[in-house]
């Protein structure tokens, strides 16, 4: 028993209570990691399975027992996937949609949030409550009239119904940016005002540069949102030349559901830009989510 | 006093209050335009459409009074099925996701090594585009060659049919949604990190048990995050559409026919725009009522000041 008892640097052996305490702490750490690793692996498995299947030749796809590490690698799946569907066209459409939707969201929401956060005027609080209230209105309520409206003005099968509304603000982003802008010290505005800056000058030269973290958060959220968006393109884009990756990939699945090698290769190519993006913007990502959650 | 109060120069932080409305409105104008065009107009149009039937060919509405609502409540079994499914989906997802995400966030808050790696792993599903994730899950849950039943096969267990069976399809889509709830882990984690360690140390000195500490310290101080996550999760899960539309289209045997899927089918598969507008309004009223109830019962229990 004495051998198991660890000695301290000064030669004193630990008492039973001390030993128990350290053992319990060690055990807790080990258990914590064991649970986290188990769940962590489970959480990553779908992605691993996606990549693994994307590298398998078709004969190995339908093979039992299942293997996570492919027996033979077939990188041509990736080339074949880009030929099986007009992959580059879809990729371009998704990129186009994402770029312009994000530009719209960043410009409009920064602008609008400034009016709610930094300028005092009568009616501001009432309007802001209305902004918040619109968050409760489900997309499904607006979907049908907007579809009919856009159909009547000939915007169907174009990106306009998806992009143009972004230039007019979004309740959630206005809320997020306002919360951030409210924390900026008022003294800055006052000092600028004394120096003769106009309201526009204060917005452009003080509020915008200082709000970079919030602007970045909105950009990140919007990039993810549009890249993932399924229901928007599903409703408005009915012509194959306009399909985004979301719509194109699902269409390919409904037509050739058994081509798992190619489907998973295409899914991987759809996912990987987001993963790369995440690793560049990780910190802002996490901070952004924290920012939104705290001010609930 | 009265005069002093009216004079903006004598109030802290109220510079030039009176001549700024023009600037305030200037900045907010884009929102007002968007609000009128993309919220107010569709809001009332949708209400009007819900009392009409649509001619599919030229999209002209014809007034039918309460017909849509009467049909919906008395003659449409899919309405009741989809309401039941959505409530079941939202309730179970809320339960599983809240318990699981708080648990994971708690473990992450214990000063673990490799925190940023773990955090990335649990957040990762959020990065996978809905369509890519849904297709991957269809393949993982393939009854014969999918990953899960393939692994079960190795230990001699015959797995269920998952998405292809009415008994397991709903559970499958709920668990997949829990997999995708990493945003909540991040929010809870930030909540845990804000709780001062000293409170637990004081409780330890007073001899509080683990459960007492959870009940009296963790839960109240985590309440803003719980409140935020619960409200957003309920609103979002009742509107849930994409994953389920891609994976099961509401099947098998309508077992995963969520409200939003049924609504979409009515509007864009059957082009029953008037009827679908009535469905949308019922959904809106349901969400409104639920949100008000939550605010009434939960917001009083939320502790913001520390």
Interface residues (C-beta under 8 A of the other chain):
Chain A: X28 X29 X32 X33 X35 X36 X39 X40 X43 X44 X45 X46 X47 X49 X50 X53 X61 X62 X63 X64 X65 X66 X68 X108 X111 X112 X114 X115 X116 X119 X120 X121 X122 X123 X124 X127 X130 X131 X134 X135 X136 X137 X138 X139 X140 X141 X142 X143 X144 X145 X146 X147 X148 X149 X151 X152 X165 X167 X168 X169 X174 X186 X189 X190 X193 X199 X203 X224 X227 X228 X230 X231 X235 X245 X246 X247 X249 X250 X253 X260 X263 X264 X267 X268 X270 X271 X274 X275 X278 X282 X285 X286 X289 X290 X292 X293 X294 X296
Chain B: X13 X14 X15 X16 X17 X20 X21 X23 X24 X25 X26 X27 X28 X30 X31 X32 X33 X34 X35 X37 X38 X39 X41 X42 X43 X45 X46 X49 X59 X104 X107 X108 X110 X112 X113 X116 X118 X119 X120 X121 X122 X123 X124 X125 X126 X127 X128 X129 X130 X131 X132 X133 X135 X136 X137 X138 X139 X140 X144 X145 X146 X147 X150 X151 X153 X154 X179 X183 X186 X187 X190 X191 X224 X225 X227 X228 X229 X231 X235 X238 X239 X241 X242 X245 X246 X260 X263 X264 X267 X268 X273 X276 X277 X279 X280 X281 X283 X284 X287 X288 X291
